[in-house]
Amino acid sequence: MKKLKIGYLPTMYHTSYILKGGEWVEKQTGSKVDWRLYATGPAMTEAFSKKDIDIGYIGLPPAMIAIDKGLPIICVGGGHVEGTVMIAQKNYKSLQELGETRRTLEQFSGKKIGTPSQGSIHDVIIRDLIEKLKIKEVNVENYQWAEFLPEALESGEIDAAVGTPALLVAASQQMDVKMVLPPDKLWPYNPSYGILVRKELEKNAQLIIEFLKMHKKACTLIRENPSEAAKMVSEEIKGLSLDFVVKTYAVSPKYCAQLSREYIESTMAFVPVLKKLGYLKHLLQEKDIFETKYVKKIHPEPAHY
C-alpha cells in the first residue's frame, strides 16, 4: 500500500502520538502515512464511511453504532481500558468520602454533567450509570470538543464532567477539582479505545499485522517507561509538558494491544445499553465487532491490562 490513512483523536495516551512522532509505521511498512486528526469517535466513523481513513483509533461505542448502521469496519486491536473518569470541583464529595456510587451521583440531581459528544464512550457510560441507579433530574450536556469541558466546569456552566484521564489533569491545572468517580467504578474494564480498520484493508493482512507490531511496541513503552513515552508525546504535541503526559498516564495505567477476553466481554456488555439508549437497532454479535487473529499473531502472551 503506497499511502496509509490513519485517523486519530486528541487523546495523548493513545499510541498514535508515539507512532506519528517517531514515524514508526512508515519505517515498519514502507508506506507513506497520512495522519488525520478528528475531534471525536463519531466524527471518525464519518471519515471511515467516506473512505477518508483506513485505520482509526476510536472508542468502541461509536464504532459499534457505525457497524450497526452497516459501516464495514472491524476492531483488530485493543489499546487501553478504563479511560473514563468523573470530576467535579472540591465542594462536591468523592466516592471515597461517601462510600457509595449512588450517593456520589445523587449530589448532581438537578445539575448538569458535561461529557464529550453523544455516542462517545464517556457519554454512554455516564448515561447508563444514571439510568441504572435511577438518579433523577441529572442533565447530561454533550460537547463536540472534550477540551471545552474544563472551561465549562470552571465557569459553572456544568457541575461535573466525564471524560478521559487528561480531563482530570487539565482541569487540575485550571481550578481546584477532584476525581469523584474513578475509572474502575464507572464501568470496570471498559475498552477506552481500540484499533479499527476498514474491512477492505483485510486484503492486506500483513499491513495490519505490521501496524499492530508498532502499536504493541508503543503500548509496552507507555507501560514500562512512561517518562520516555511522555517525552515523545510532548515533543509531538507542541506546548504540552512532559509532566502533564506522565500524570495522565498514571490516572489509569492499563495499556496493552491485546483483545483479551475481558476486553471483549466488557465491550459486548455495551450492546444492550446502546440499544436501550436508542443508539443501536440490532443486538450486535462479537463477530460483528472483532477480528482477533491479527493481534494474536503479534501478542500471543497474556494481556497486560
C-alpha distance (Angstrom), angle and dihedral (degrees) to the residues before:
residue distance angle dihedral
M1 . . .
K2 3.81 . .
K3 3.82 96.7 .
L4 3.79 127.0 26.0
K5 3.82 117.4 -165.1
I6 3.81 113.9 -153.2
G7 3.79 124.6 -173.4
Y8 3.79 119.2 -152.0
L9 3.80 139.3 174.6
P10 3.83 131.8 -129.6
T11 3.81 88.2 -101.3
M12 3.78 110.1 124.4
Y13 3.81 97.6 -160.6
H14 3.81 91.6 62.1
T15 3.80 112.5 99.4
S16 3.81 89.7 -122.3
Y17 3.82 93.4 93.3
I18 3.80 92.5 51.8
L19 3.81 93.5 47.0
K20 3.79 92.2 43.9
G21 3.81 96.4 45.8
G22 3.79 94.7 45.7
E23 3.82 94.5 39.6
W24 3.79 86.7 -130.7
V25 3.80 95.7 154.8
E26 3.80 93.1 50.0
K27 3.80 91.1 50.7
Q28 3.82 94.0 44.9
T29 3.81 99.1 44.3
G30 3.79 104.6 24.0
S31 3.81 88.4 -129.5
K32 3.77 125.6 131.7
V33 3.82 106.3 -117.5
D34 3.78 125.4 -146.2
W35 3.82 108.3 -162.9
R36 3.82 113.2 -158.2
L37 3.81 123.1 -167.9
Y38 3.83 120.9 -143.5
A39 3.80 129.2 -174.5
T40 3.80 97.1 -135.9
G41 3.79 144.6 3.5
P42 3.83 92.8 -102.9
A43 3.82 89.2 54.1
M44 3.79 88.5 52.5
T45 3.80 93.8 51.2
E46 3.81 87.0 54.2
A47 3.81 87.9 54.3
F48 3.81 89.9 50.0
S49 3.81 89.5 52.5
K50 3.81 90.2 55.1
K51 3.83 91.2 46.2
D52 3.80 88.2 -119.0
I53 3.81 89.9 135.0
D54 3.81 136.3 32.1
I55 3.82 99.4 -165.2
G56 3.79 128.9 28.1
Y57 3.79 139.8 -170.8
I58 3.77 102.0 -140.6
G59 3.80 145.1 151.3
L60 3.79 112.1 -104.1
P61 3.85 99.8 -122.5
P62 3.83 95.7 61.3
A63 3.80 88.8 44.1
M64 3.80 90.5 51.3
I65 3.80 91.7 49.1
A66 3.81 89.1 53.4
I67 3.81 92.7 46.1
D68 3.81 89.0 51.6
K69 3.81 88.1 56.3
G70 3.80 90.9 53.5
L71 3.81 102.6 -94.9
P72 3.84 107.2 153.8
I73 3.81 99.9 -131.2
I74 3.81 130.0 124.7
C75 3.82 135.6 -165.6
V76 3.82 111.5 -117.3
G77 3.80 101.8 168.0
G78 3.79 144.9 20.8
G79 3.79 126.8 -135.8
H80 3.79 114.1 174.9
V81 3.80 141.0 -3.5
E82 3.80 132.4 -150.7
G83 3.78 97.0 25.7
T84 3.81 98.2 152.0
V85 3.81 124.2 93.7
M86 3.81 134.0 172.1
I87 3.79 119.3 -139.1
A88 3.80 136.7 -179.1
Q89 3.78 138.7 168.7
K90 3.81 118.7 -76.4
N91 3.81 95.6 -97.7
Y92 3.83 88.7 73.0
K93 3.80 121.2 77.9
S94 3.79 124.4 -119.9
L95 3.80 130.4 -131.8
Q96 3.79 87.2 -104.3
E97 3.81 89.9 58.8
L98 3.81 98.1 41.2
G99 3.81 99.5 35.8
E100 3.82 96.5 -142.3
T101 3.79 133.9 74.9
R102 3.81 90.2 -142.7
R103 3.80 93.5 54.9
T104 3.79 90.4 46.3
L105 3.80 92.9 53.4
E106 3.81 93.7 42.3
Q107 3.80 87.8 69.6
F108 3.80 86.7 72.8
S109 3.82 98.4 54.2
G110 3.79 106.6 130.6
K111 3.81 90.3 15.3
K112 3.81 139.1 96.7
I113 3.80 128.9 -102.7
G114 3.80 116.4 -165.2
T115 3.79 122.3 -146.2
P116 3.82 138.1 161.6
S117 3.79 121.2 -85.8
Q118 3.79 125.0 -38.9
G119 3.79 111.0 -82.6
S120 3.81 93.8 25.0
I121 3.80 115.4 130.3
H122 3.82 91.1 -109.4
D123 3.81 91.8 51.8
V124 3.80 92.5 48.9
I125 3.82 94.6 46.5
I126 3.80 96.5 51.4
R127 3.82 94.5 42.2
D128 3.81 90.2 50.7
L129 3.80 93.1 48.5
I130 3.81 92.6 49.0
E131 3.81 89.5 49.7
K132 3.82 94.9 45.9
L133 3.80 93.8 49.7
K134 3.82 91.8 40.7
I135 3.81 93.7 -128.2
K136 3.80 106.0 177.0
E137 3.79 130.6 -136.2
V138 3.81 98.7 5.7
N139 3.79 112.0 149.4
V140 3.81 115.0 -151.2
E141 3.80 110.8 -154.6
N142 3.82 118.4 -161.3
Y143 3.81 122.8 -144.7
Q144 3.80 122.9 -162.1
W145 3.80 91.3 -144.9
A146 3.82 117.8 40.1
E147 3.81 88.4 -152.6
F148 3.83 88.3 74.5
L149 3.82 92.7 63.3
P150 3.85 99.5 82.8
E151 3.81 91.1 51.1
A152 3.82 91.2 47.8
L153 3.79 89.7 50.1
E154 3.78 93.3 47.9
S155 3.82 93.1 49.2
G156 3.81 93.0 48.8
E157 3.80 92.5 -115.1
I158 3.81 86.1 126.8
D159 3.81 130.4 21.1
A160 3.81 98.4 -146.6
A161 3.80 137.5 7.2
V162 3.79 134.5 -145.0
G163 3.78 120.6 -157.9
T164 3.79 146.7 100.6
P165 3.83 126.7 -29.4
A166 3.82 87.1 -99.5
L167 3.81 88.0 64.8
L168 3.82 90.2 62.9
V169 3.81 92.9 47.9
A170 3.82 94.1 45.2
A171 3.80 94.2 46.7
S172 3.82 90.7 47.3
Q173 3.80 88.9 60.3
Q174 3.81 91.6 54.5
M175 3.80 103.7 39.0
D176 3.78 146.8 -4.9
V177 3.82 103.1 -76.0
K178 3.76 137.7 154.0
M179 3.78 137.5 -159.4
V180 3.80 104.5 -106.9
L181 3.82 96.3 179.5
P182 3.83 120.2 24.4
P183 3.83 124.1 -142.7
D184 3.81 97.0 -101.3
K185 3.82 92.5 53.6
L186 3.80 98.0 48.9
W187 3.82 94.1 57.0
P188 3.82 118.3 -21.4
Y189 3.82 115.2 -126.4
N190 3.80 92.6 -2.7
P191 3.82 111.8 173.4
S192 3.79 101.7 -116.9
Y193 3.78 91.6 -173.0
G194 3.77 143.4 -11.0
I195 3.80 139.6 -173.3
L196 3.81 111.3 -98.6
V197 3.79 125.4 -172.5
R198 3.77 134.7 -171.4
K199 3.81 105.9 -102.7
E200 3.78 88.7 -126.2
L201 3.82 87.6 68.4
E202 3.81 89.4 65.6
K203 3.80 86.4 80.4
N204 3.81 83.2 74.3
A205 3.81 98.2 47.5
Q206 3.79 93.1 162.0
L207 3.81 90.7 60.1
I208 3.81 90.3 55.0
I209 3.81 89.9 48.9
E210 3.81 92.9 49.3
F211 3.80 91.3 48.9
L212 3.81 91.1 49.9
K213 3.81 90.2 51.0
M214 3.80 89.3 60.2
H215 3.79 91.8 42.8
K216 3.81 90.5 53.0
K217 3.81 91.0 47.9
A218 3.82 90.4 53.1
C219 3.83 92.8 46.4
T220 3.80 88.3 52.9
L221 3.80 91.1 49.7
I222 3.82 92.0 52.1
R223 3.79 91.3 47.9
E224 3.81 98.8 43.4
N225 3.80 103.4 28.9
P226 3.82 108.5 21.5
S227 3.81 93.1 165.0
E228 3.81 92.3 58.2
A229 3.81 91.7 44.2
A230 3.82 90.2 48.2
K231 3.80 90.5 51.3
M232 3.81 90.2 56.6
V233 3.81 92.1 47.3
S234 3.81 94.3 47.3
E235 3.80 89.8 50.8
E236 3.82 90.1 51.2
I237 3.83 95.9 46.1
K238 3.78 105.6 53.4
G239 3.81 114.7 -137.9
L240 3.80 93.9 19.8
S241 3.79 114.0 120.0
L242 3.79 124.2 -133.3
D243 3.82 89.1 -127.6
F244 3.82 91.0 56.8
V245 3.81 91.8 54.5
V246 3.82 93.8 45.7
K247 3.82 90.6 51.4
T248 3.82 90.4 48.5
Y249 3.81 91.9 51.0
A250 3.82 89.6 51.8
V251 3.83 97.1 55.1
S252 3.82 92.6 74.2
P253 3.83 109.1 1.6
K254 3.80 98.7 -172.4
Y255 3.81 107.5 124.2
C256 3.81 126.3 158.0
A257 3.81 139.5 133.1
Q258 3.80 94.8 -138.0
L259 3.80 125.4 110.0
S260 3.79 94.7 -138.9
R261 3.79 123.5 -171.4
E262 3.83 89.1 -109.2
Y263 3.81 91.4 51.4
I264 3.80 91.4 50.9
E265 3.81 94.6 44.3
S266 3.80 91.9 49.4
T267 3.81 88.9 50.6
M268 3.80 92.4 49.5
A269 3.82 89.4 52.1
F270 3.81 86.2 66.6
V271 3.83 91.9 62.7
P272 3.84 98.7 79.2
V273 3.82 90.0 38.8
L274 3.80 92.9 53.2
K275 3.79 90.2 46.5
K276 3.81 92.0 50.0
L277 3.81 90.5 49.6
G278 3.81 88.6 52.3
Y279 3.81 95.1 -113.2
L280 3.84 94.2 114.7
K281 3.79 131.0 46.2
H282 3.80 95.8 -169.9
L283 3.80 136.3 44.3
L284 3.79 99.3 -114.6
Q285 3.80 119.8 -144.2
E286 3.80 126.2 -136.7
K287 3.81 90.9 -106.8
D288 3.80 90.1 56.5
I289 3.80 91.2 60.8
F290 3.82 108.9 27.8
E291 3.79 140.1 53.1
T292 3.81 107.1 178.4
K293 3.81 101.9 174.5
Y294 3.81 95.4 91.1
V295 3.79 98.1 51.6
K296 3.81 91.2 43.3
K297 3.80 88.3 62.1
I298 3.79 93.6 56.8
H299 3.83 98.8 30.3
P300 3.82 108.6 38.4
E301 3.82 92.3 149.3
P302 3.85 122.3 86.6
A303 3.80 118.4 -76.0
H304 3.82 119.8 -90.2
Y305 3.81 99.4 -145.6
